[in-house]
Amino acid sequence: MPPSALSHDDYTVAWICALPLEMTAATAMLDQVHDRLPQPESDNNAYTLDCVYGHHVVIACLPSGVYGTTSAATAVAEMRSTFASLRFGLMVGIEGGVPGKTDIRLGDVVISKPTNYSWE
C-alpha cells in the first residue's frame, strides 16, 4: 500500500523517544517515511510515520527539556487519541549506567517488563 493511502488506523506501533538525539537515531533506520496525517489541535506531538519491516510505526519525541514519566504519559495519551489502533508501545533510547551485580555494558540491549515490585 503506498504511504499516501494510509490512515491513522493503519499504524499499530508507537515509538517514543525521550531525547532529540534518540529521535535522530530512530529516523535514520526507517524504511520509508510516510506523509504526515492531520491531527487534532489537542495533540501536541510532532510525528514521524514510517514502516519498519512491514509494521506501520508512529514515532514521537518528548518535548525538549521536559523529561520524565508525566511527559511520557502525556505524549502517549495524545498519540493514542490520534492513532486509535496502536497495539504496541516502545520507549527506546540511550541510558547511562553504574556498575552493579548485573554485567550490563555499552551496546547491550536491555528489555524490561513490569513487576509487582520495582526491586525484582
C-alpha positions, 0 to 999 in steps of 0.5 A: 500500500503506498504511504499516501493511502494510509490512515491513522488506523493503519499504524499499530506501533508507537515509538517514543523517544525521550531525547532529540538525539534518540529521535535522530537515531530512530529516523535514520533506520526507517524504511520509508517515511510516510506523509504526515496525517492531520491531527487534532489541535489537542495533540501536541506531538510532532510525528514521524510515520514510517514502516519498519519491516512491514509494521506501520510505526508512529514515532514521537519525541518528548518535548525538549527539556521536559523529561520524565514519566508525566511527559511520557504519559502525556505524549502517549495519551495524545498519540493514542487519541490520534492513532486509535489502533496502536497495539504496541508501545516502545520507549527506546533510547540511550541510558547511562549506567553504574556498575552493579551485580548485573554485567550490563555494558555499552551496546547491550540491549536491555528489555524490561517488563513490569513487576509487582515490585520495582526491586525484582 
